[in-house]
Amino acid sequence: MFVGSLELDLLLGDVHSLKEKRSVVRPVVAELKRKFEVSAAEAGHLDLHRRALIGVAAVAADASHVRDLLASCERLVAGRPEVELLSAKHRLLGPEDE
């Protein structure tokens, strides 16, 4: 079993309140969950209205599948015009990791 995580640090566009931030971040998280069947949530920068940290996690039997899945998630978010992807951190844990 392999477990992968992805941390996406985002700069949001024309957002002036936490309510507007939610209206941008929630659809992104929902699309990740729906399209890729991963776990995803807003996981940081909760008090900042122009920044968001989205965490994504996936589990699979094959490491390459987890890597491909998280790379697809990153591309989807990077392609959204309302956000700017500042950084993406990938992590992979497998049977040899303890």
C-alpha positions in Angstrom: 0.0 0.0 0.0 1.2 3.5 -0.9 -0.1 6.7 0.6 0.6 10.0 -1.1 -0.1 13.6 0.0 0.0 16.8 -1.9 0.1 20.3 -0.3 -1.0 23.1 -2.6 -0.2 26.7 -1.5 -2.5 29.1 -3.4 -2.7 32.8 -3.9 -6.3 33.8 -4.7 -7.3 36.4 -7.2 -9.9 39.2 -6.6 -10.9 38.1 -3.0 -11.6 40.6 -0.3 -13.2 38.6 2.5 -13.2 35.1 4.0 -16.7 34.5 2.6 -15.4 35.2 -1.0 -12.4 33.0 -0.2 -14.8 30.1 0.6 -16.6 30.6 -2.6 -13.3 30.1 -4.5 -11.8 27.3 -2.4 -14.8 25.1 -1.9 -15.5 24.4 -5.6 -11.8 23.5 -6.1 -11.8 21.0 -3.2 -15.1 19.6 -4.5 -13.8 19.1 -8.0 -10.7 17.4 -6.8 -12.8 15.0 -4.7 -15.3 14.3 -7.5 -12.9 14.0 -10.4 -10.1 12.1 -8.8 -11.7 10.4 -5.8 -9.1 11.7 -3.4 -9.5 13.2 0.1 -9.1 17.0 -0.1 -9.6 19.8 2.3 -8.6 23.4 3.0 -5.8 22.8 5.5 -4.0 26.1 6.2 -4.0 29.9 5.9 -7.5 29.8 7.3 -7.5 33.4 8.6 -5.9 34.9 5.4 -8.4 35.9 2.7 -6.0 35.8 -0.3 -4.1 32.7 0.6 -5.2 29.0 0.8 -3.5 25.8 1.6 -5.3 22.7 0.1 -4.2 19.2 1.3 -4.9 16.2 -0.9 -4.3 12.5 0.0 -4.6 9.3 -2.0 -4.1 5.6 -1.3 -3.3 2.9 -3.9 -1.6 -0.4 -4.3 0.9 1.1 -6.9 3.3 4.0 -6.2 3.2 5.2 -9.8 -0.6 5.4 -9.7 -0.4 7.6 -6.6 2.2 9.8 -8.2 0.1 10.2 -11.4 -3.0 10.9 -9.5 -1.4 13.7 -7.4 0.3 15.2 -10.5 -3.2 15.3 -12.1 -4.6 17.1 -9.1 -1.8 19.6 -9.2 -2.4 20.3 -12.9 -6.1 20.8 -12.3 -5.5 23.4 -9.6 -2.7 25.1 -11.6 -5.0 25.5 -14.5 -7.7 27.3 -12.6 -7.7 31.0 -13.6 -9.0 32.3 -10.3 -6.0 30.9 -8.3 -2.2 31.1 -8.6 -0.3 28.0 -7.5 2.6 29.2 -5.4 4.0 25.8 -4.5 3.2 22.1 -4.5 4.8 19.6 -2.1 4.4 15.9 -2.9 5.1 13.1 -0.3 4.9 9.3 -0.8 4.9 6.7 1.9 5.2 3.0 1.0 5.7 -0.4 2.7 9.4 0.3 3.4 8.7 3.5 5.3 8.1 3.2 9.0 
